[in-house]
Amino acid sequence: MKRFATGLTVLLFVLGATQARAVTSAIRYATITGTANSPTGSECTGEGYAGQCPSGSCTCVEIPSAVVGKVSGQFGIDGTGTAVVFLTFDNGSRTVGGGGDCTPFFGIASLTTTRNGKASSETLNLNGVNCSPITTAHSQILGGFGIATSPVPVNGGKGYGKVNGFLDGDSLSLTLHGLITE
């Protein structure tokens, strides 16, 4: 009987340890804000997913010291910390009309954060459009993101989601949310 009780205790401990490491998926949020450097007259060469210019007429915008934050009351995609963001705007593919225009972009955000007391890093591939205002003062960004598998995230997750925000002059403000598995 003693052997049975010991075996049962070990089995329950192993099952509990397995559950502690269980993978979870949830809708998670993050913010990225920062100030852009002066744009350059080509794509963001050497910057992974941001290093493409389908039309041949592009502009690269770099946000070198962006701040990664949380959305109050929501699960975080990553911890808090910093990011380097590169956005290539494909000016040759811009749509014009109705008092405004929309320019497609390709980008990356390399996040370096602290999450649950541990150093974390992830690279997000971003794409979407930046639309100039018709009746507002904000130049809106709408699109999507996916967590890149290379470089491999450290203490990060897997997943994809939506990105929205504004690029006003040199000021960037993005909110990301999506289904992330950790």
N, C-alpha and C positions, 0 to 999 in steps of 0.2 A: 504494500500500500504506500509505503514511504517513497519507493521508486516511482510509482505512478504520480504522486503529488509533485515530486521533483521534476519529472518530465513535463507535466502539465504547466508548471510554473515557467520552465524554460520556453515552452511553446508560446505561452501568452506573452512573455517578454519579447520574443522574436517577432510576433505579430504586432505588438505595440511599436517596436522599433521600425518595422516596415511602414506602419501608418504615419509615423513621425516624418518619414521621408517621402510621403505621397506627393505626387505631382498634382497641382491644382490649376485650374483655368478660371479666370475672372475678368470682367471688364475693368481695366485699369487706366489711370490718367497721369499726365505729366504736363508741365509747362516749360517752355524754353523762351527766354527773353535775352535781348542783348542789342549791342550797337554794331552796325556794319561798317567795314572799311570801305573806302572808295571803290566802286566797281571797276573791274578790268574789262577790256574789249574782246574777250574770248571765253571759251568754256573753262571750267575749273580743272585744268590739266592735272593729271596724276591724283585726282581725288575720287577714285572709285566710281560709283554710280553717278556722281555729279560731273564726271569728266566726259560728258557727251554733248554734242551739238548737232542734231539732225539736219537743221537748215543751213548750217555754216555761218550764221550770223547770231552770235551769242554774247552774253555778258555774265561774268562771274562776280558774285557777291560773297564775301567772307565775313562771318561773325565770329571772331577769334576767342572771345571770352564770354560766351553766353552763360546764363545762369539756368540750371535745371532745378525746377521746383515741383511742389505737389499741388494738387487741386484739393482745397479744404474739404474734408469729409469723404474723400474718395480713396480707394486703393491706388497706390502709386505704381507706375510702370517700372520705375527705377527709383533710387534714392534721390537725395539732393546733392548738388555739386555743380560741375561746370560742363560745358560742351563747346566743341568747335564745329561750326556749321558752314557748309559750302553749298551755294545755290547757283546753278547755271540756268539763266533765263534764255530761252530760245526765241530771240527777237524776230527772226525770219518766219516763225510760225504764229506770230501774234495775230489775233482777230481784232478787227477794228469796226466800230459801228455803234450807233445809238448813243453817242456821247461818251462812250468808254471803250476800253479794250482789255483783252485778256491775253497774257503771255504764259505759255507753258514753261515749267521748270523741272529740273532734275536735281536732287540734292542728297547730301549726307549730313548726319549729326553724330559726331563721335562723343559719347557721354562718358564722363569719369565722375563717379558719384560714390557716396557711402550709403549703404543700404543694410538695415538691420545690424549695424555695427561692423560691417565688412566692406572692403573696397570692391567696387563693381564697375564694369565697363561694358558698353554695348555700342554698336554702330547701327544707326537707323538709316535705311534708304528711304528717301522722300520723293514724291512726285505730285504734280498738280498744276494749278494755274494761279497766277497773280493778276487780279483784275483791278484796273484803275477805277476810281470812284465816278459814279454818275451823279449822285446827289449827296454823297457823304464825304467826309474828310479822310476816310481810311482807304488804303489800297489793300483789298482783301486777298487772303491766301486760302485756297481750298484744295484739298487733295487727300493723299493717303500715305501710309508709311508701312514698312516691314522691318523687323529686326533682322539684320544681316547675320548669316551663319559664318561668315568670314570677314574680319577676324572673329574667332569664337568668343561669345559673350562670357565674361567672368562674373559669377554670381548674378547673372542676368536671366532673362527669359526668352521665350520664343513667341512670335505672334505678329500681328498686323493690326492696322486700324485707320482711323481718320485723323486728319490734321486740319485745323483752321486757325486763322489769326489775321494779323495785319503786318504789312511792311510799309511804314510811314517814313519816307526819307531814309534815314539811316537807322531807324528804330524797328526792331523785329519783336513780335509777340506771338507765340504759337501755343495752342492747346492741343494735346494729342490724347486720344482715347481709343482703346481697342481691346480685343480679346487676347490676353496674354497668358501663357502657360509657364509656370515656374516649378 
